[in-house]
Amino acid sequence: MRSRLAARPARLVLTAVAAAALATTAAGTALAVGGQSKAPVEQLCGTDDLTFKVTEKTQAGGYLLVTAKAKPGITCYLEGTFPSAGFGSHPDRQVTPVEQAITDTVKVSGSKAAYAGINPKSTNGDFGAEFDWMAIAVSGDEASATDVRLPSPTLIDKPKSTNWHANAADAVPFD
C-alpha cells in the first residue's frame, strides 16, 4: 500500500511538470531541430527593457511627451495603462490617469516606440513645484524606476497621463 501512495504524488509532480512544459511551448518557445529557437520569445516590457525620452509639446495647453523605445535586441509589449511616474515624493506630484479604460497593448521593438502624454499641471493657479527630472517605470515594475531629465524646468502640480499608445497623436492628454 505504501508504494501505491508514493506513486500517486509522483504522478502529480510529473503531471505538473508536463503542464508547465506545454505552457512554455504554447508561449512561443518551441524549439527547432538542433535546439535553436524558431519563434522569438514575446514578453511584457520591464522598465530595464526600455529607454525613455521626454519632449515638450504645445498642443492641449502644453504637455510632456514620453517616448519609450526597446533597447537593442529586445521586443516586448507595453500594456495599455498609464506609466508609473512621479516628480519627487509628494502625493500631488505623482502621475494619475487621464484615460478611464485600458487601451491596446503596444509592441515595442526597433523603431516601433510607445508614447504617453503627461499634463504636468492639471490645476489652475501658480501652485506646484518646479522639477528638472522625472522618475518613470513601467506600471508594476516601480522597483526598477529610472530618472529622466526634462527638456526644461517644469512646474508640476497633480500631473495626469494618458496610457501608452503606438501613435504619438493618441497620447495628447486632453482633460
Salt bridges, closest charged atoms under 4 A:
GLU99 OE2 - HIS165 NE2 2.96
ASP157 OD1 - ARG93 NH1 3.72
ASP175 OD2 - LYS160 NZ 3.93
